[in-house]
């Protein structure tokens, strides 16, 4: 058998954690080798399509490599030298996850196009023509936009448009089960945030952000309003800060919405981030401007817990430095 350094490369789809947690111990036991000395273990997901695998190998959009040691990366970089696309170093678990998510996303794209096309055909349109125009938008539609894990969607547009398209499909008797699950999934994400807040019995909550996104006072169908409602309904004591939301300035449907959903908002909404943070046991970061984030970071201390819905740079590190607990909703 081979006596020198041996690099074993896995390429097939496996659940995240399989390479390091299951395969590595078996290899070490069976081979008698040691990682970092005479053995490397790599997960290098393949994205080769049937019928075009040779072309896909030579023209990859990127090469993703997870390794348990540095030598594994070096071997793979040498092997793939000269191929186009970025060489991405990451952990085995991340590489395993990328393999899964790419294929699931491709399946979702096909289902989305087919459901959209079915509805469009029912109204007398060629779905291919519509999707051709749809795909020309590379800023929002075919891009990295909205593909950053975080909190739920909301506002005056997205929920309304989803409901409208689902109503159209139902009126035309066209089944769109994937699209029909969007609102349910969004609601489940809000409930997940509530459970993370409620799980350890701390009842005093500071909520940063109430509008559906930063830079506006529009609270219509805001997921943060829905989260605040759930907390209030379960008896939590909450204080809210949103620098853009001023009760005296609310107008029209925005005012009507919040008066209906949170009738006593004036008692909960604080003028300063410091006021919202006073006495808080759990700090929920929906969205916050730079000044609010500075106040939030200054208030971190042992015994405080942060639930981050946005992933602002520096909050996690600041929580660790202050001895506060930190958790991201998707990280």
N, C-alpha and C positions, 0 to 999 in steps of 0.2 A: 504494500500500500504506500501511499504518499507519505513521506517523512517530514517534508517541510511545512511551511505555513499553509493552511487550508482555509479557503473562503467559501462558505455555503450561502447561496443566494436563493431566496424564496420569491416567487413571482405571482402565485395564484391568490385569489381572494380568500382571505381568512378574517375572522373577527378580530377587532383591535385587542391587542394583548397576547395573541396567540404565539407570535415569534419569540418574545422574551419570556412569557410566563409558562409556556407549555413546551415549545420546541427546544429552546435553549437548555433547560435542565436535562432533557432527554439526550441531547447531543453531548453535553459535558459528561454525563454518566457513561454513555456508550463508547465515546472516543477516548476518554482519559486525557483529553487536551484541555488547554486553558485559554480563555479569551484574553487577548492582549499579548499572548506569547506565540502560540502556533495555531490559533483558530479565530476566525471572524465569522459572524453571522449577520446577514444583510437581508432586509426586505426591500425589494425593488419592484413595485407593481408594474404589470404590463398592461398596456392599453392598445393591444393589437386587435384589429377588426378582421373577422373572417373575410377572405377574399382580397384583403389589402394589407396583410400582415407585414410583408417585406418592406413595402413602401412606408408603413407606419413606423417600423423599426428605424429606418434610416432618416425619417423626417418627423421626429417626435415634437410635440408642442413644448414639452419639458420632460426632464428625467428626474424622477423622485426617488431618493435613496434614504432609507433608514438603516442605521448600523449600530451594533452594540459596542463597537470600538472604532478608533480612528483609522486603523489599518483597513477596515472594510470600506470606508469612504475612499481611501486612496486607490484601492484596487478598482473600484467602480468608476472613479474619475478617469483613471488610465484607460479602462476598457471603452468608455464612451467618448473619449477625446475625439474631437472633430465633428461630432454630431451637433446639429442645430438645436436651439432651445436652451433654456436655463437648466443647469444642474442644481437641483434643490436638495440640500442636506437637511435632514430632519430626524426625528426619533422613529423607531420601528412602529410604534403605536399610531403616530400621525400618518405615516406612509400607508399603513393598513387601512386607516380611516379614509384617506384620500381615494384609494382604490374603490371602496364601497360607494362613497358619495358621488364620485364621477358617474358611475353606472346608474345609480338611483336618479341623479339629476337628468341624465340623458333620457331615462324612461319617463320622467316627469315632463320633459320638453315634448316628447312624442305625444303623451296623453293630452297635454295642454293644447297642442296644435290640432289634434283630432277632435277634441271636444269643441274648440272654437270653430273649426271647420264645419262640424255637424250643425251647429246653431246657425252659422252664416249661410250654409246651403239651404236651411229651412226658410230663410228669409229671401232666398233667390240670389244669393251672392256666391262667387267663387272664392272659397276660403283661401286658396293658394295665392290669389291676387292680394287679398287683405294681409296675409302673413308676410308676403314679399315686402310690402310697405312697412309693416310692423318691424321686420328685421333690419330695416335701413337705419333705425334709431340705435346707434351704438353708444349713446350716452347713458340711457336709462334701460332700454329693453335688452339688448344684447351686450351686456357689460357686467362689471362687478357691482354696479349699483344695487342696493338692497340685499346684497348677499353677505352681510356682516351680522352674525348672530347678536341679538339684543332683545328689545322689548317688542310688544305687539304693535300692529299698525292701527291707525285711527284717523280722525279728521273728518272733514265735510265731504271728502271725495272718495277715497278708496272703499270704505264700507258701503256707501250709497251705490257706487258703480257696480260692486260685486253683487249686491242685492238686486239691482236693476237687471244685470245680465242673467242672473239665476231666474228671475221672474220671466224674462223673455224666453229662456230655454223651457221653463215649465209650461208657459202658454203655447209654445210650439210643440210640446210633448217630446222634447229632446232630452235624453239622459246625459247629465254632466256630473257624474259622481265625484270626480276629483275636485272640480270647481266648487261643488256643493259643500265640500268639507273645509273650505277656506275659513269661513266665519267661525265654525266650530273649533277649528285648530287655534284660531286667534284667541277665542274665549278661553280655551284650555291653557294657553300661555299666560293669560292674566291670572287665572286660578292658580297656576303653578307659582307665580310670584307671591300671591297671597299665602300659600302654604309655607313658602320659605320664610316669610315674615312671622307667621303665627306658630312655627313649630316648637319654640322653646319657652313660650309663656311670657315673654317680655311684651308689655302692652303700650309703651309710649313710643310713638313713631314720628320721626321727622321725614316728610316727603318733599323732595326737591323736584319741582316740575309738576304742572297740572295741565297746561295746554298740550295738544297732541304732538307737538314738536317744538324745538327751541326757536326763539325769535318771533313768536306770535302769541296772541292771547286767545286764539281760537281753541275752545275746549269741546267743541262738538264731536261726539263720539271719540273722545280722547280715552285711550286705554288707562291713563293715569287717573282720570276721573272714575272709571269703572273700578280700578283698584282701591281708590279712596272710599268709594261706596261700600265695597266689600268689608274693608277695615272698620268703617263706622257701623255697619250693620252687625258686626261681631263685637262691638263694644270697645274697640281700640281707641286710645286717646291720640289723636293725630294733630300735628301742626304742619302747615304747608307753606312753602316759599316758592314763588315763581315771579321773577322780576318783571315779567311782561304782563302779568295779570293784575289789573287794578279794578276793583269792583265798581268804582265810580265811572269808569270809562267803558264798561261793557254795554254793547248795543245789540238790538235786533235779536236774531235767532240764537246768537251766541249767549246773550243774557237770558233768554227764555230757557235755553237748554240747561244752563248751570243752575238756575233757580229751581228748575224741576228736579234735577238730579241731586244736588246738594243745597237744600234750601238755606242752610245756615253757614254758608261759605265764609261770610264776614267774620265769624267767630274762629275759624280755622286758619284763614289766610294771614300770614305774618308779614310785617313790613320789611323785616331784615332777615337774612339767613341766620344770624346769631339768635334771634328770637325763636325761630323755628327749631333750632338745635338745643335750646335750653331744656335740660332734663330728659332729652331723648335717649332711649335705650337702643333703638334700631333706627338707622339712617338709610333711607331708600333713595338712591340716586336715579331719578328718572331723566332729567336733564338740568343742567345748571351752567350759568355763565362763569367766566373766570373768577370774578369776585366771590360768587357763591361757593365755588370749588375751594378757594383759599380759606373761606370761613369754615367750610366743612372739614377740610384737612386739619385746621387748627383745633377743631373740637374733638378730634379722635383721641381716644384714651382707652386703657384697659377697661373691659366691661361693656364697651360700645360694640355694636355689630353693624356692619355695612352690607346692604344688599345693593349691588351695582347692576342697573338695568342698561347702562350705556357704554361702559368700558372706557371712561375718560382716562387719559394717560396720567399716571402718577398717583391715582387714588389707592390702588392696591399696594404699592410700595409704601405710601404714607401710612396706611392702616397697619402694615407689618411693623414699621418703625415705631409706631405709637403703641403697639401691643393690642390693637383692636382686632376684632374678628372681621374677616372679609369673605364675601362670596359673590361671584357673578352669576347672573341668571342662566347663562349658557357656557360658563367657563369656571 
